[in-house]
Amino acid sequence: MVQKIVIVGAGPAGVLLAHYLLRREDCQIEIYERRSDPTLSDYGSDRSFPISLFPRGRLALQKIEGLDKKVGDRGSFCQGSLMYSGKGKTRLLSRKEPLLTIDRNNLVTALLDTLREKYESDRCTIHFNCQCVGLDTTENIVRFQDKDENRLNVNYDRLIGADGARSSIRQYLQEQGKLNARQEYVSDAYKSLFFPRIKGDLELAPDKIHIWRRPGNVTVLLVPQFEKFLSGVIIFPADRNPLEPLKTKEEILAYFQENFPVFARLMSLDEAEALLQNPVARVLTVRCDRFHYGDRILIVGDAAHAVSPSIGQGCNSALEDVLVLDRVIEKSAENWSQIFSEFTTTRLADAHAVQELSSYSLPRNKRLMFEFVLQIMGRRFLHKLFPNSFKPFIFDLLANPDLSYSEILHSSRNWIAKVKRSQKAKIE
Ligand SMILES: Cc1cc2nc3c(=O)[nH]c(=O)nc-3n(C[C@H](O)[C@H](O)[C@H](O)COP(=O)(O)OP(=O)(O)OC[C@H]3O[C@@H](n4cnc5c(N)ncnc54)[C@H](O)[C@@H]3O)c2cc1C
């Protein structure tokens, strides 16, 4: 029997999920997205940020023919990171395997373009500018509002909330007592950055992530995109935003000239103005006690388990969700009465593990950070010599998609406990 599956949210998880489901003849998909169609807007015109895709996330893309290549063509492969010191010196941290980085909006447009190329409109429709505003679980109806404030009632056989960390579907289920979720803001906030990579005689390397760290936990991170652009973020503690006192574009430019002189050379007064107007964004983490309601509703990706971006796993785990769901559908011989509850059973522990890893892998104090770098180098060296006695350290484990997040957390439990203790001690 044909299943009408409504997906809320056309982010990486929602659109990749549509690709997977449409491989099955019996699925008809409708996607509803609050924002406008990103394939129609100018690159860099929207608030976005770069995403690093590890083998885990890329494995989920690779199962759909042509997708990994399309994403690769629109991103950039970074061979390492260039760290810029306050005195203008640079230090290269090279990588063995190049890392695919792509601006979030570019990732979504690559997924959407391929979806449109592959599937006829009668099996898959995408409705932009449609925000989910209500859910009736008795009648199996989800409500949307378009940009002219017209209301739309849409019935579904299955409903999947892929609507991000502030998921409306999760919120409705929570309000109706159908699942429990805990939400917390991470202590850092950020503003998106978008700049030319080349200006005058300054050209930043096209195959490196560019990082500036300054006192007060302020970091600028820029990643090359396409040929001539850099997309990135300035990250700072939410309660100590260094840009807050700055009221004019001239003051913004002067702040960057003083604190990030190399980067400031890429900035014109117009770009300083754009940065001034760009809103400060906060990151929310989410921990749920289940991901489904009955056999009709499921949440995936950030809606189900948003994490701190500190170790770059949010999108990777969101894409992996789709792969896991696909395996569950396969295993249950497409028996939809079991699929969603089975997804919770299969995925819950890993979702909690990736949250723990994301919150507590990277220490915030200098001494532990030094130990962290030593641990990575030392374990790499020892693992090479005695592979059976020494496992690699967290980042190298995360790069292995054959290891689940729960296994990685188990192997790293002593380190995670140490970082947790240091953070608790700081609060007390
Ligand atoms: C600064 C920063 C850096 C990051 N870096 C990395 C990284 O390096 N690696 C990594 O793996 N992850 C990274 N992440 C995390 C990553 O961006 C997310 O995990 C990923 O985007 C989740 O995908 P998603 O599809 O689940 O949700 P989202 O990308 O949030 O997409 C959800 C979609 O749902 C739509 N929506 C929301 N509400 C509604 C509604 N009511 N009705 C209809 N539509 C709705 C939204 O408009 C959006 O398009 C980073 C995040 C941040 C903030």
Ligand as a Chemical Component Dictionary entry (heavy atoms), coordinates in Angstrom:
data_LIG
# 
_chem_comp.id                   LIG 
_chem_comp.type                 NON-POLYMER 
_chem_comp.pdbx_formal_charge   0 
_chem_comp.three_letter_code    LIG 
# 
loop_
_chem_comp_atom.comp_id 
_chem_comp_atom.atom_id 
_chem_comp_atom.alt_atom_id 
_chem_comp_atom.type_symbol 
_chem_comp_atom.charge 
_chem_comp_atom.model_Cartn_x 
_chem_comp_atom.model_Cartn_y 
_chem_comp_atom.model_Cartn_z 
_chem_comp_atom.pdbx_ordinal 
LIG C1  C1  C 0 28.039 27.100 13.866 1  
LIG C2  C2  C 0 27.704 25.645 13.600 2  
LIG C3  C3  C 0 28.665 24.805 13.064 3  
LIG C4  C4  C 0 28.365 23.461 12.822 4  
LIG N1  N1  N 0 29.343 22.648 12.316 5  
LIG C5  C5  C 0 29.071 21.354 12.102 6  
LIG C6  C6  C 0 30.084 20.485 11.561 7  
LIG O1  O1  O 0 31.208 20.897 11.290 8  
LIG N2  N2  N 0 29.768 19.167 11.371 9  
LIG C7  C7  C 0 28.524 18.677 11.671 10 
LIG O2  O2  O 0 28.297 17.469 11.497 11 
LIG N3  N3  N 0 27.553 19.473 12.166 12 
LIG C8  C8  C 0 27.782 20.795 12.387 13 
LIG N4  N4  N 0 26.804 21.597 12.875 14 
LIG C9  C9  C 0 25.468 21.025 13.168 15 
LIG C10 C10 C 0 24.594 20.924 11.908 16 
LIG O3  O3  O 0 24.397 22.186 11.336 17 
LIG C11 C11 C 0 23.232 20.324 12.234 18 
LIG O4  O4  O 0 23.410 19.196 13.036 19 
LIG C12 C12 C 0 22.495 19.898 10.972 20 
LIG O5  O5  O 0 22.210 21.038 10.190 21 
LIG C13 C13 C 0 21.206 19.169 11.341 22 
LIG O6  O6  O 0 20.444 18.906 10.200 23 
LIG P1  P1  P 0 18.854 18.779 10.326 24 
LIG O7  O7  O 0 18.354 18.581 8.936  25 
LIG O8  O8  O 0 18.517 17.783 11.370 26 
LIG O9  O9  O 0 18.361 20.180 10.919 27 
LIG P2  P2  P 0 18.490 21.640 10.321 28 
LIG O10 O10 O 0 19.726 21.803 9.510  29 
LIG O11 O11 O 0 18.277 22.579 11.442 30 
LIG O12 O12 O 0 17.247 21.747 9.318  31 
LIG C14 C14 C 0 15.923 21.816 9.812  32 
LIG C15 C15 C 0 15.036 22.481 8.770  33 
LIG O13 O13 O 0 13.692 22.529 9.270  34 
LIG C16 C16 C 0 13.136 23.796 8.999  35 
LIG N5  N5  N 0 12.098 24.068 10.003 36 
LIG C17 C17 C 0 12.279 24.381 11.312 37 
LIG N6  N6  N 0 11.080 24.558 11.917 38 
LIG C18 C18 C 0 10.137 24.363 10.975 39 
LIG C19 C19 C 0 8.700  24.403 10.980 40 
LIG N7  N7  N 0 8.018  24.712 12.092 41 
LIG N8  N8  N 0 8.033  24.141 9.830  42 
LIG C20 C20 C 0 8.714  23.824 8.695  43 
LIG N9  N9  N 0 10.066 23.781 8.616  44 
LIG C21 C21 C 0 10.769 24.032 9.752  45 
LIG C22 C22 C 0 14.316 24.756 9.103  46 
LIG O14 O14 O 0 14.071 25.956 8.406  47 
LIG C23 C23 C 0 15.440 23.927 8.501  48 
LIG O15 O15 O 0 15.583 24.124 7.116  49 
LIG C24 C24 C 0 27.066 22.956 13.112 50 
LIG C25 C25 C 0 26.097 23.813 13.644 51 
LIG C26 C26 C 0 26.406 25.129 13.895 52 
LIG C27 C27 C 0 25.334 26.034 14.461 53 
# 
loop_
_chem_comp_bond.comp_id 
_chem_comp_bond.atom_id_1 
_chem_comp_bond.atom_id_2 
_chem_comp_bond.value_order 
_chem_comp_bond.pdbx_ordinal 
LIG C1  C2  SING 1  
LIG C2  C3  SING 2  
LIG C2  C26 DOUB 3  
LIG C3  C4  DOUB 4  
LIG C4  N1  SING 5  
LIG C4  C24 SING 6  
LIG N1  C5  DOUB 7  
LIG C5  C6  SING 8  
LIG C5  C8  SING 9  
LIG C6  O1  DOUB 10 
LIG C6  N2  SING 11 
LIG N2  C7  SING 12 
LIG C7  O2  DOUB 13 
LIG C7  N3  SING 14 
LIG N3  C8  DOUB 15 
LIG C8  N4  SING 16 
LIG N4  C9  SING 17 
LIG N4  C24 SING 18 
LIG C9  C10 SING 19 
LIG C10 O3  SING 20 
LIG C10 C11 SING 21 
LIG C11 O4  SING 22 
LIG C11 C12 SING 23 
LIG C12 O5  SING 24 
LIG C12 C13 SING 25 
LIG C13 O6  SING 26 
LIG O6  P1  SING 27 
LIG P1  O7  DOUB 28 
LIG P1  O8  SING 29 
LIG P1  O9  SING 30 
LIG O9  P2  SING 31 
LIG P2  O10 DOUB 32 
LIG P2  O11 SING 33 
LIG P2  O12 SING 34 
LIG O12 C14 SING 35 
LIG C14 C15 SING 36 
LIG C15 O13 SING 37 
LIG C15 C23 SING 38 
LIG O13 C16 SING 39 
LIG C16 N5  SING 40 
LIG C16 C22 SING 41 
LIG N5  C17 SING 42 
LIG N5  C21 SING 43 
LIG C17 N6  DOUB 44 
LIG N6  C18 SING 45 
LIG C18 C19 SING 46 
LIG C18 C21 DOUB 47 
LIG C19 N7  SING 48 
LIG C19 N8  DOUB 49 
LIG N8  C20 SING 50 
LIG C20 N9  DOUB 51 
LIG N9  C21 SING 52 
LIG C22 O14 SING 53 
LIG C22 C23 SING 54 
LIG C23 O15 SING 55 
LIG C24 C25 DOUB 56 
LIG C25 C26 SING 57 
LIG C26 C27 SING 58 
# 
